[in-house]
Amino acid sequence: MNKDKIYSEPLANIANFSFDAQVADVFTDMIERSVPGYRSIITMIETLTEHYAQPGSTLYDLGCSLGAATLSMRRGVAVEGCKIVAVDNSAAMVERCRNAVARDHTQTDVEVVCADIRDVEITNASVVVLNFTLQFVPPEARGQLLEKIGQGMRPGGVLILSEKVVFADDHLNGLLADIHHDFKRAHGYSDLEISQKRSSLENVLVPETIPTHRERLLQAGFSSCDVWFQCFNFMSMLAVK
């Protein structure tokens, strides 16, 4: 695993964060050292897929990056006739995801697509994953994307939505942000790395509150939704069609 050192030296100009080849090369290390509970979420995606995947349906990993959730879904498929569609708009991520899928010998077919997730048709879906992806979609486009997902899902299908979140209570919001920074320090990031990474993400990753996510999911046609996992200011929700 390549170690993330992208922000380890002072940068004169901090560009907006992008999922380019430099990030793709260190992404596994970056996300596991930055997102508390990430590995637990990936592991549980397999279990949730086993529970919700329907025979003859399509499963989608929207914003698949290197394919960790894709492969977890693939391991969890326990019914016949399923296909997984993994989508990312980063060519560097897609190339590495395709290589990871090729090395994996689980049986379910996987198609890896380089595209904007907002342009992908969702049909016959029983499981859809948005794993720390929606937060990078412009807020004004999020409702339309979720409505499209909901319309393309079978009854009883599930959306797994994982996001960084903010809180309406200023004290709690500040406390959990500070704890997250402590988490990153404990995993070897310096204050310089934390500061520069935060600056690069400021205009790219736009978090929202849990009630905002819940209201939008219900408006998009999901019959029920709630948080199934939370660690500090990171959470994952289940939304059932």
GUMARKE-800031 format. One record per atom (N, C-alpha, C): residue number from 1; x, y, z. Coordinates in Angstrom, 3 decimals. Example, Ala and Ser with C-alpha at 12.3 -4.5 7.8 and 13.67 -1.06 7.14 Angstrom:
num, x, y, z
1, 13.190, -5.690, 7.800
1, 12.300, -4.500, 7.800
1, 13.200, -3.300, 7.800
2, 12.850, -2.250, 7.080
2, 13.670, -1.060, 7.140
2, 12.900, 0.030, 7.870
This chain:
num, x, y, z
1, 0.850, -1.192, 0.000
1, 0.000, 0.000, 0.000
1, 0.890, 1.249, 0.000
2, 0.689, 2.124, -0.985
2, 1.459, 3.360, -1.046
2, 0.982, 4.332, 0.024
3, 1.934, 4.999, 0.698
3, 1.608, 5.895, 1.799
3, 1.253, 7.283, 1.275
4, 0.218, 7.873, 1.843
4, -0.237, 9.204, 1.452
4, 0.694, 10.267, 2.035
5, 1.436, 10.944, 1.150
5, 2.309, 12.046, 1.557
5, 2.016, 13.302, 0.724
6, 0.832, 13.371, 0.128
6, 0.506, 14.439, -0.812
6, 0.619, 15.825, -0.175
7, 0.204, 15.933, 1.089
7, 0.200, 17.242, 1.751
7, 1.263, 17.343, 2.841
8, 2.300, 16.533, 2.750
8, 3.307, 16.480, 3.815
8, 4.313, 17.620, 3.775
9, 4.418, 18.313, 2.643
9, 5.322, 19.458, 2.504
9, 4.500, 20.720, 2.253
10, 4.999, 21.881, 2.723
10, 4.251, 23.132, 2.503
10, 4.015, 23.395, 1.021
11, 2.785, 23.740, 0.668
11, 2.420, 24.023, -0.721
11, 2.138, 25.509, -0.881
12, 2.756, 26.120, -1.884
12, 2.550, 27.546, -2.131
12, 1.113, 27.820, -2.553
13, 0.583, 26.950, -3.384
13, -0.801, 27.066, -3.838
13, -1.502, 25.728, -3.622
14, -2.569, 25.744, -2.863
14, -3.305, 24.514, -2.569
14, -4.483, 24.418, -3.528
15, -4.377, 23.519, -4.471
15, -5.433, 23.343, -5.470
15, -6.622, 22.604, -4.866
16, -7.786, 22.777, -5.475
16, -8.956, 22.012, -5.061
16, -8.672, 20.522, -5.208
17, -9.146, 19.759, -4.247
17, -8.928, 18.307, -4.237
17, -9.559, 17.678, -5.471
18, -8.836, 16.740, -6.085
18, -9.381, 15.987, -7.214
18, -8.895, 14.548, -7.137
19, -9.683, 13.660, -7.704
19, -9.351, 12.233, -7.672
19, -8.481, 11.880, -8.878
20, -7.296, 12.466, -8.905
20, -6.383, 12.262, -10.027
20, -5.471, 11.065, -9.767
21, -4.495, 10.858, -10.648
21, -3.612, 9.694, -10.533
21, -2.812, 9.722, -9.240
22, -2.397, 10.927, -8.808
22, -1.638, 11.040, -7.559
22, -2.458, 10.544, -6.374
23, -3.715, 10.942, -6.324
23, -4.604, 10.489, -5.244
23, -4.913, 9.004, -5.383
24, -5.170, 8.554, -6.605
24, -5.492, 7.139, -6.825
24, -4.370, 6.227, -6.332
25, -3.126, 6.660, -6.482
25, -1.984, 5.841, -6.075
25, -1.922, 5.623, -4.565
26, -2.484, 6.552, -3.788
26, -2.379, 6.453, -2.323
26, -3.760, 6.389, -1.667
27, -4.812, 6.197, -2.461
27, -6.173, 6.377, -1.960
27, -6.518, 5.416, -0.829
28, -6.106, 4.177, -0.921
28, -6.434, 3.217, 0.140
28, -5.875, 3.673, 1.471
29, -4.614, 4.090, 1.482
29, -3.997, 4.593, 2.712
29, -4.684, 5.876, 3.167
30, -4.974, 6.763, 2.233
30, -5.592, 8.050, 2.554
30, -6.938, 7.873, 3.240
31, -7.804, 7.058, 2.674
31, -9.167, 6.972, 3.213
31, -9.207, 6.187, 4.514
32, -8.354, 5.169, 4.652
32, -8.360, 4.401, 5.895
32, -7.784, 5.197, 7.056
33, -6.911, 6.158, 6.775
33, -6.338, 7.014, 7.815
33, -7.142, 8.289, 8.026
34, -8.132, 8.529, 7.174
34, -8.905, 9.772, 7.245
34, -10.354, 9.581, 7.663
35, -10.917, 8.411, 7.382
35, -12.351, 8.182, 7.621
35, -12.531, 7.124, 8.707
36, -12.872, 7.531, 9.924
36, -13.087, 6.559, 10.988
36, -14.241, 5.627, 10.653
37, -14.010, 4.333, 10.828
37, -15.048, 3.353, 10.556
37, -15.141, 2.908, 9.116
38, -14.258, 3.404, 8.258
38, -14.349, 3.076, 6.833
38, -14.295, 1.576, 6.590
39, -13.348, 0.899, 7.206
39, -13.204, -0.541, 6.980
39, -14.433, -1.293, 7.473
40, -15.029, -0.848, 8.569
40, -16.246, -1.502, 9.072
40, -17.395, -1.343, 8.089
41, -17.523, -0.157, 7.501
41, -18.579, 0.066, 6.515
41, -18.385, -0.835, 5.300
42, -17.157, -0.912, 4.805
42, -16.874, -1.769, 3.651
42, -17.219, -3.218, 3.973
43, -16.841, -3.672, 5.143
43, -17.130, -5.059, 5.542
43, -18.630, -5.311, 5.606
44, -19.379, -4.359, 6.153
44, -20.814, -4.553, 6.312
44, -21.573, -4.427, 5.002
45, -20.997, -3.772, 4.005
45, -21.645, -3.720, 2.692
45, -21.828, -5.132, 2.146
46, -20.892, -6.010, 2.418
46, -21.034, -7.412, 2.006
46, -22.264, -8.039, 2.675
47, -22.402, -7.832, 3.978
47, -23.529, -8.402, 4.721
47, -24.861, -7.816, 4.250
48, -24.887, -6.508, 4.029
48, -26.117, -5.869, 3.570
48, -26.490, -6.326, 2.164
49, -25.480, -6.531, 1.321
49, -25.744, -7.052, -0.025
49, -26.333, -8.451, 0.047
50, -25.787, -9.267, 0.903
50, -26.309, -10.636, 1.069
50, -27.780, -10.601, 1.469
51, -28.143, -9.607, 2.264
51, -29.520, -9.513, 2.762
51, -30.478, -8.943, 1.716
52, -30.006, -7.961, 0.909
52, -30.922, -7.206, 0.053
52, -30.834, -7.524, -1.438
53, -29.749, -8.129, -1.919
53, -29.638, -8.397, -3.360
53, -30.743, -9.352, -3.803
54, -31.444, -8.987, -4.877
54, -32.555, -9.789, -5.379
54, -32.138, -10.527, -6.651
55, -32.652, -11.728, -6.872
55, -32.280, -12.482, -8.085
55, -32.574, -11.690, -9.357
56, -31.644, -11.745, -10.297
56, -31.851, -11.110, -11.590
56, -31.802, -9.596, -11.582
57, -31.233, -9.019, -10.551
57, -31.212, -7.564, -10.431
57, -29.817, -7.005, -10.705
58, -29.745, -5.671, -10.771
58, -28.469, -4.981, -10.951
58, -28.108, -4.240, -9.673
59, -26.830, -4.292, -9.324
59, -26.309, -3.600, -8.155
59, -25.374, -2.499, -8.653
60, -25.421, -1.335, -8.011
60, -24.628, -0.194, -8.470
60, -23.726, 0.313, -7.352
61, -22.476, 0.565, -7.699
61, -21.547, 1.263, -6.812
61, -21.226, 2.591, -7.484
62, -21.856, 3.656, -7.010
62, -21.748, 4.970, -7.647
62, -20.669, 5.787, -6.950
63, -19.594, 6.065, -7.681
63, -18.406, 6.669, -7.087
63, -17.527, 5.579, -6.506
64, -17.196, 4.612, -7.364
64, -16.582, 3.353, -6.894
64, -15.121, 3.498, -6.497
65, -14.440, 4.560, -6.911
65, -13.001, 4.747, -6.674
65, -12.231, 3.464, -7.025
66, -11.480, 2.913, -6.082
66, -10.652, 1.739, -6.377
66, -11.423, 0.425, -6.342
67, -12.695, 0.469, -5.949
67, -13.521, -0.734, -6.005
67, -13.680, -1.492, -4.706
68, -13.348, -0.892, -3.568
68, -13.480, -1.613, -2.293
68, -14.925, -2.020, -2.032
69, -15.871, -1.085, -2.220
69, -17.281, -1.425, -2.010
69, -17.792, -2.363, -3.091
70, -17.316, -2.188, -4.316
70, -17.703, -3.071, -5.416
70, -17.377, -4.515, -5.091
71, -16.168, -4.760, -4.635
71, -15.736, -6.130, -4.329
71, -16.461, -6.666, -3.096
72, -16.775, -5.798, -2.144
72, -17.551, -6.236, -0.984
72, -18.957, -6.647, -1.407
73, -19.581, -5.865, -2.289
73, -20.882, -6.241, -2.841
73, -20.776, -7.575, -3.570
74, -19.738, -7.740, -4.352
74, -19.557, -8.956, -5.139
74, -19.475, -10.193, -4.246
75, -18.774, -10.051, -3.136
75, -18.673, -11.177, -2.193
75, -20.003, -11.474, -1.521
76, -20.861, -10.449, -1.421
76, -22.114, -10.619, -0.709
76, -23.259, -11.158, -1.544
77, -23.124, -11.164, -2.857
77, -24.214, -11.640, -3.707
77, -24.408, -13.143, -3.511
78, -25.603, -13.513, -3.069
78, -25.879, -14.919, -2.778
78, -27.040, -15.453, -3.606
79, -27.463, -14.704, -4.631
79, -28.575, -15.121, -5.476
79, -28.120, -15.118, -6.928
80, -28.942, -15.712, -7.791
80, -28.559, -15.889, -9.191
80, -28.906, -14.663, -10.046
81, -28.143, -14.501, -11.133
81, -28.490, -13.561, -12.185
81, -28.210, -12.104, -11.897
82, -27.359, -11.804, -10.931
82, -27.059, -10.415, -10.602
82, -25.869, -9.887, -11.411
83, -25.844, -8.587, -11.579
83, -24.740, -7.887, -12.226
83, -24.425, -6.644, -11.407
84, -23.150, -6.288, -11.313
84, -22.733, -5.081, -10.606
84, -22.215, -4.073, -11.622
85, -22.673, -2.834, -11.509
85, -22.164, -1.733, -12.324
85, -21.450, -0.759, -11.387
86, -20.149, -0.588, -11.605
86, -19.336, 0.314, -10.792
86, -18.986, 1.538, -11.630
87, -19.240, 2.728, -11.083
87, -19.107, 3.953, -11.867
87, -18.222, 4.964, -11.138
88, -17.318, 5.583, -11.882
88, -16.526, 6.686, -11.345
88, -16.138, 7.604, -12.492
89, -16.009, 8.900, -12.209
89, -15.640, 9.834, -13.276
89, -14.140, 10.085, -13.360
90, -13.359, 9.410, -12.514
90, -11.903, 9.535, -12.545
90, -11.309, 8.384, -13.342
91, -10.662, 8.701, -14.463
91, -10.052, 7.650, -15.287
91, -8.997, 6.880, -14.502
92, -8.258, 7.576, -13.639
92, -7.219, 6.908, -12.842
92, -7.835, 5.898, -11.882
93, -8.953, 6.274, -11.259
93, -9.636, 5.350, -10.345
93, -10.221, 4.169, -11.115
94, -10.847, 4.437, -12.250
94, -11.482, 3.386, -13.043
94, -10.460, 2.350, -13.500
95, -9.314, 2.806, -13.947
95, -8.280, 1.872, -14.388
95, -7.869, 0.935, -13.258
96, -7.677, 1.481, -12.071
96, -7.256, 0.667, -10.932
96, -8.391, -0.228, -10.438
97, -9.625, 0.262, -10.532
97, -10.772, -0.561, -10.151
97, -10.902, -1.763, -11.079
98, -10.743, -1.543, -12.377
98, -10.815, -2.649, -13.334
98, -9.741, -3.696, -13.044
99, -8.556, -3.244, -12.682
99, -7.482, -4.182, -12.338
99, -7.834, -4.983, -11.086
100, -8.434, -4.308, -10.095
100, -8.824, -5.001, -8.867
100, -9.901, -6.041, -9.143
101, -10.862, -5.687, -9.989
101, -11.924, -6.639, -10.346
101, -11.333, -7.836, -11.095
102, -10.382, -7.577, -11.974
102, -9.762, -8.657, -12.751
102, -8.998, -9.617, -11.853
103, -8.444, -9.118, -10.766
103, -7.689, -9.983, -9.838
103, -8.611, -10.775, -8.927
104, -9.852, -10.334, -8.804
104, -10.817, -10.989, -7.929
104, -11.543, -12.085, -8.705
105, -11.772, -13.216, -8.077
105, -12.337, -14.361, -8.803
105, -13.751, -14.718, -8.347
106, -14.420, -13.789, -7.652
106, -15.822, -14.013, -7.318
106, -16.647, -14.015, -8.603
107, -17.755, -14.721, -8.616
107, -18.441, -15.046, -9.866
107, -19.274, -13.926, -10.471
108, -19.888, -13.069, -9.663
108, -20.827, -12.083, -10.204
108, -20.152, -11.152, -11.212
109, -20.809, -10.929, -12.354
109, -20.267, -10.042, -13.385
109, -20.186, -8.610, -12.875
110, -19.086, -7.932, -13.217
110, -18.893, -6.532, -12.844
110, -18.520, -5.733, -14.090
111, -19.249, -4.649, -14.322
111, -18.912, -3.701, -15.384
111, -18.435, -2.413, -14.728
112, -17.233, -1.969, -15.066
112, -16.681, -0.733, -14.506
112, -16.771, 0.351, -15.568
113, -17.451, 1.440, -15.248
113, -17.774, 2.484, -16.219
113, -17.135, 3.802, -15.790
114, -16.487, 4.480, -16.737
114, -15.956, 5.826, -16.483
114, -17.001, 6.837, -16.942
115, -17.684, 7.456, -15.980
115, -18.768, 8.388, -16.305
115, -19.132, 9.181, -15.069
116, -19.837, 10.282, -15.272
116, -20.440, 11.033, -14.180
116, -21.632, 10.227, -13.674
117, -21.706, 9.999, -12.376
117, -22.792, 9.168, -11.842
117, -24.155, 9.778, -12.126
118, -24.215, 11.086, -12.359
118, -25.501, 11.731, -12.655
118, -25.996, 11.390, -14.049
119, -25.114, 10.866, -14.900
119, -25.481, 10.533, -16.275
119, -25.795, 9.052, -16.471
120, -25.648, 8.260, -15.424
120, -25.830, 6.809, -15.541
120, -27.291, 6.437, -15.281
121, -27.847, 5.636, -16.162
121, -29.223, 5.171, -15.976
121, -29.257, 4.090, -14.902
122, -30.185, 4.225, -13.972
122, -30.366, 3.238, -12.905
122, -31.634, 2.446, -13.204
123, -31.485, 1.150, -13.423
123, -32.646, 0.307, -13.722
123, -32.525, -1.032, -13.008
124, -33.669, -1.578, -12.603
124, -33.733, -2.930, -12.050
124, -32.787, -3.113, -10.869
125, -32.631, -2.081, -10.058
125, -31.630, -2.113, -8.977
125, -32.215, -2.667, -7.686
126, -31.417, -3.502, -7.027
126, -31.812, -3.972, -5.695
126, -30.882, -3.444, -4.608
127, -29.633, -3.138, -4.958
127, -28.680, -2.538, -4.012
127, -27.924, -1.425, -4.740
128, -27.908, -0.244, -4.143
128, -27.123, 0.873, -4.669
128, -26.259, 1.417, -3.535
129, -24.996, 1.649, -3.825
129, -24.059, 2.189, -2.835
129, -23.580, 3.562, -3.286
130, -23.700, 4.526, -2.386
130, -23.069, 5.850, -2.526
130, -22.164, 6.000, -1.306
131, -20.929, 5.547, -1.423
131, -20.028, 5.477, -0.278
131, -19.091, 6.687, -0.284
132, -19.480, 7.714, 0.503
132, -18.714, 8.962, 0.557
132, -18.567, 9.571, -0.836
133, -19.678, 9.594, -1.554
133, -19.738, 10.103, -2.921
133, -20.659, 11.303, -3.051
134, -21.839, 11.231, -2.450
134, -22.827, 12.304, -2.597
134, -22.258, 13.637, -2.127
135, -21.374, 13.611, -1.148
135, -20.798, 14.841, -0.599
135, -19.977, 15.625, -1.622
136, -19.583, 14.970, -2.715
136, -18.840, 15.637, -3.784
136, -19.741, 16.097, -4.938
137, -21.028, 15.763, -4.865
137, -22.000, 16.215, -5.865
137, -22.520, 17.589, -5.425
138, -22.646, 18.552, -6.336
138, -23.184, 19.856, -5.947
138, -24.514, 19.701, -5.199
139, -24.688, 20.379, -4.072
139, -25.901, 20.202, -3.264
139, -27.194, 20.355, -4.047
140, -27.220, 21.268, -5.010
140, -28.453, 21.484, -5.770
140, -28.781, 20.313, -6.691
141, -27.823, 19.413, -6.927
141, -28.057, 18.261, -7.811
141, -28.307, 16.974, -7.035
142, -28.207, 17.009, -5.727
142, -28.298, 15.775, -4.940
142, -29.704, 15.182, -4.932
143, -30.700, 16.020, -4.793
143, -32.068, 15.514, -4.765
143, -32.449, 14.822, -6.060
144, -32.082, 15.409, -7.169
144, -32.400, 14.812, -8.477
144, -31.717, 13.462, -8.639
145, -30.448, 13.358, -8.191
145, -29.737, 12.080, -8.275
145, -30.436, 11.017, -7.436
146, -30.820, 11.361, -6.220
146, -31.479, 10.376, -5.353
146, -32.843, 9.980, -5.902
147, -33.549, 10.919, -6.499
147, -34.839, 10.586, -7.113
147, -34.648, 9.602, -8.266
148, -33.614, 9.816, -9.069
148, -33.331, 8.906, -10.174
148, -32.994, 7.508, -9.647
149, -32.220, 7.440, -8.580
149, -31.890, 6.146, -7.977
149, -33.152, 5.477, -7.471
150, -33.973, 6.233, -6.756
150, -35.204, 5.661, -6.217
150, -36.132, 5.138, -7.301
151, -36.244, 5.881, -8.386
151, -37.116, 5.470, -9.495
151, -36.596, 4.212, -10.181
152, -35.281, 3.979, -10.124
152, -34.702, 2.825, -10.793
152, -34.553, 1.598, -9.911
153, -35.092, 1.655, -8.698
153, -34.934, 0.550, -7.754
153, -36.176, -0.322, -7.693
154, -35.951, -1.591, -7.471
154, -37.057, -2.511, -7.211
154, -37.650, -2.251, -5.828
155, -38.935, -2.562, -5.628
155, -39.494, -2.518, -4.274
155, -38.684, -3.426, -3.344
156, -38.375, -2.931, -2.173
156, -37.562, -3.700, -1.230
156, -36.070, -3.538, -1.426
157, -35.676, -2.794, -2.459
157, -34.265, -2.526, -2.667
157, -33.738, -1.539, -1.644
158, -32.409, -1.420, -1.565
158, -31.810, -0.576, -0.533
158, -30.712, 0.307, -1.119
159, -30.656, 1.527, -0.634
159, -29.556, 2.436, -0.906
159, -28.709, 2.535, 0.355
160, -27.410, 2.336, 0.213
160, -26.461, 2.509, 1.309
160, -25.738, 3.826, 1.058
161, -25.984, 4.809, 1.905
161, -25.457, 6.163, 1.729
161, -24.521, 6.499, 2.885
162, -23.229, 6.621, 2.586
162, -22.236, 6.969, 3.602
162, -21.719, 8.379, 3.329
163, -21.623, 9.197, 4.376
163, -21.265, 10.602, 4.209
163, -20.540, 11.159, 5.437
164, -19.697, 12.152, 5.193
164, -19.264, 13.028, 6.276
164, -20.419, 13.979, 6.550
165, -20.678, 14.289, 7.829
165, -21.829, 15.123, 8.162
165, -21.417, 16.274, 9.072
166, -22.303, 17.266, 9.157
166, -22.159, 18.363, 10.105
166, -23.362, 18.335, 11.035
167, -23.283, 19.108, 12.109
167, -24.337, 19.106, 13.122
167, -24.819, 20.532, 13.365
168, -26.112, 20.673, 13.636
168, -26.695, 21.987, 13.857
168, -26.166, 22.634, 15.130
169, -25.847, 21.824, 16.128
169, -25.299, 22.319, 17.386
169, -23.833, 22.693, 17.190
170, -23.495, 23.977, 17.351
170, -22.138, 24.442, 17.083
170, -21.103, 23.775, 17.981
171, -21.443, 23.578, 19.243
171, -20.487, 22.939, 20.155
171, -20.202, 21.508, 19.727
172, -21.253, 20.747, 19.454
172, -21.077, 19.358, 19.041
172, -20.331, 19.280, 17.716
173, -20.661, 20.176, 16.799
173, -20.002, 20.179, 15.497
173, -18.502, 20.431, 15.654
174, -18.148, 21.405, 16.486
174, -16.737, 21.698, 16.714
174, -16.025, 20.573, 17.426
175, -16.689, 19.983, 18.423
175, -16.085, 18.881, 19.168
175, -15.773, 17.698, 18.259
176, -16.735, 17.295, 17.436
176, -16.533, 16.125, 16.590
176, -15.517, 16.406, 15.482
177, -15.456, 17.647, 15.012
177, -14.413, 18.003, 14.050
177, -13.036, 17.889, 14.693
178, -12.920, 18.360, 15.954
178, -11.643, 18.259, 16.666
178, -11.257, 16.800, 16.906
179, -12.233, 15.969, 17.254
179, -11.959, 14.550, 17.481
179, -11.517, 13.879, 16.189
180, -12.127, 14.284, 15.076
180, -11.703, 13.732, 13.779
180, -10.254, 14.095, 13.488
181, -9.863, 15.324, 13.781
181, -8.466, 15.712, 13.573
181, -7.535, 14.911, 14.489
182, -7.990, 14.644, 15.729
182, -7.199, 13.794, 16.632
182, -7.036, 12.393, 16.046
183, -8.106, 11.890, 15.429
183, -8.051, 10.581, 14.770
183, -6.989, 10.582, 13.679
184, -6.944, 11.626, 12.887
184, -5.969, 11.710, 11.796
184, -4.546, 11.822, 12.351
185, -4.372, 12.590, 13.426
185, -3.045, 12.674, 14.046
185, -2.608, 11.306, 14.572
186, -3.542, 10.584, 15.173
186, -3.222, 9.256, 15.717
186, -2.830, 8.287, 14.614
187, -3.257, 8.570, 13.376
187, -2.905, 7.724, 12.245
187, -1.765, 8.308, 11.408
188, -1.022, 9.229, 12.020
188, 0.243, 9.648, 11.434
188, 0.240, 10.916, 10.615
189, -0.906, 11.594, 10.514
189, -0.935, 12.841, 9.773
189, -0.455, 13.997, 10.662
190, 0.327, 14.888, 10.079
190, 0.805, 16.064, 10.801
190, -0.246, 17.166, 10.754
191, -0.068, 18.192, 11.601
191, -0.983, 19.331, 11.569
191, -0.935, 20.018, 10.205
192, 0.243, 20.067, 9.588
192, 0.364, 20.662, 8.255
192, -0.464, 19.887, 7.240
193, -0.370, 18.560, 7.265
193, -1.149, 17.736, 6.337
193, -2.645, 17.922, 6.560
194, -3.050, 17.949, 7.813
194, -4.475, 18.108, 8.122
194, -4.979, 19.455, 7.617
195, -4.198, 20.507, 7.854
195, -4.604, 21.856, 7.447
195, -4.674, 21.998, 5.937
196, -3.642, 21.511, 5.243
196, -3.620, 21.652, 3.786
196, -4.681, 20.803, 3.118
197, -4.915, 19.608, 3.635
197, -5.970, 18.757, 3.075
197, -7.345, 19.407, 3.295
198, -7.542, 19.974, 4.473
198, -8.821, 20.642, 4.747
198, -9.050, 21.798, 3.782
199, -8.001, 22.566, 3.501
199, -8.124, 23.680, 2.555
199, -8.452, 23.194, 1.150
200, -7.855, 22.079, 0.750
200, -8.083, 21.559, -0.600
200, -9.506, 21.047, -0.778
201, -10.120, 20.596, 0.318
201, -11.468, 20.032, 0.255
201, -12.568, 21.064, 0.485
202, -12.197, 22.253, 0.934
202, -13.177, 23.218, 1.433
202, -14.276, 23.526, 0.431
203, -13.930, 23.685, -0.825
203, -14.929, 24.020, -1.842
203, -15.373, 22.826, -2.675
204, -14.924, 21.624, -2.277
204, -15.185, 20.421, -3.077
204, -16.111, 19.463, -2.338
205, -15.823, 19.235, -1.068
205, -16.635, 18.348, -0.230
205, -17.549, 19.213, 0.622
206, -18.860, 19.106, 0.383
206, -19.839, 19.936, 1.103
206, -20.726, 19.017, 1.938
207, -20.428, 18.895, 3.252
207, -21.236, 18.005, 4.099
207, -22.548, 18.640, 4.517
208, -23.504, 17.794, 4.886
208, -24.814, 18.251, 5.327
208, -25.182, 17.537, 6.623
209, -26.297, 17.924, 7.214
209, -26.743, 17.304, 8.450
209, -27.474, 15.992, 8.171
210, -27.556, 15.156, 9.175
210, -28.286, 13.895, 9.040
210, -29.770, 14.148, 8.740
211, -30.445, 15.086, 9.437
211, -31.850, 15.362, 9.078
211, -32.025, 15.799, 7.624
212, -31.063, 16.546, 7.081
212, -31.156, 16.950, 5.672
212, -31.113, 15.727, 4.769
213, -30.204, 14.803, 5.048
213, -30.129, 13.576, 4.251
213, -31.419, 12.766, 4.371
214, -31.932, 12.656, 5.593
214, -33.132, 11.848, 5.814
214, -34.325, 12.447, 5.056
215, -34.497, 13.755, 5.150
215, -35.625, 14.407, 4.467
215, -35.514, 14.236, 2.958
216, -34.318, 14.377, 2.418
216, -34.142, 14.256, 0.972
216, -34.425, 12.828, 0.502
217, -34.024, 11.842, 1.267
217, -34.268, 10.450, 0.897
217, -35.764, 10.139, 0.894
218, -36.480, 10.636, 1.885
218, -37.922, 10.405, 1.928
218, -38.613, 11.119, 0.769
219, -38.154, 12.317, 0.436
219, -38.719, 13.045, -0.701
219, -38.416, 12.339, -2.021
220, -37.321, 11.583, -2.059
220, -36.938, 10.865, -3.276
220, -37.712, 9.563, -3.453
221, -38.596, 9.242, -2.517
221, -39.461, 8.084, -2.691
221, -39.083, 6.857, -1.897
222, -38.097, 6.965, -1.012
222, -37.759, 5.819, -0.165
222, -38.747, 5.751, 0.994
223, -39.151, 4.529, 1.341
223, -40.213, 4.361, 2.334
223, -39.693, 4.509, 3.756
224, -38.434, 4.199, 3.980
224, -37.856, 4.345, 5.313
224, -36.356, 4.540, 5.186
225, -35.776, 5.243, 6.148
225, -34.333, 5.434, 6.153
225, -33.872, 5.813, 7.552
226, -32.684, 5.378, 7.887
226, -32.103, 5.771, 9.167
226, -30.627, 5.420, 9.186
227, -29.937, 5.955, 10.177
227, -28.507, 5.710, 10.343
227, -28.297, 4.313, 10.911
228, -27.422, 3.553, 10.275
228, -27.062, 2.236, 10.802
228, -25.629, 2.220, 11.342
229, -24.844, 3.237, 11.000
229, -23.463, 3.316, 11.486
229, -23.076, 4.779, 11.628
230, -22.413, 5.102, 12.740
230, -21.857, 6.448, 12.901
230, -20.608, 6.380, 13.757
231, -19.590, 7.117, 13.343
231, -18.370, 7.287, 14.130
231, -17.937, 8.741, 13.978
232, -18.031, 9.509, 15.072
232, -17.732, 10.938, 15.040
232, -18.629, 11.630, 14.005
233, -18.041, 12.347, 13.058
233, -18.831, 13.073, 12.058
233, -18.874, 12.325, 10.726
234, -18.874, 11.016, 10.781
234, -19.034, 10.164, 9.602
234, -20.137, 9.162, 9.905
235, -21.016, 8.942, 8.921
235, -22.144, 8.039, 9.156
235, -22.517, 7.325, 7.876
236, -23.312, 6.270, 8.033
236, -23.876, 5.560, 6.895
236, -25.351, 5.295, 7.186
237, -26.187, 5.529, 6.160
237, -27.622, 5.334, 6.283
237, -28.091, 4.230, 5.367
238, -29.185, 3.593, 5.766
238, -29.909, 2.656, 4.904
238, -31.221, 3.311, 4.506
239, -31.512, 3.299, 3.223
239, -32.782, 3.808, 2.720
239, -33.450, 2.699, 1.918
240, -34.621, 2.266, 2.340
240, -35.315, 1.138, 1.711
240, -36.413, 1.677, 0.806
241, -36.491, 1.145, -0.412
241, -37.519, 1.564, -1.382
241, -38.861, 0.935, -1.001
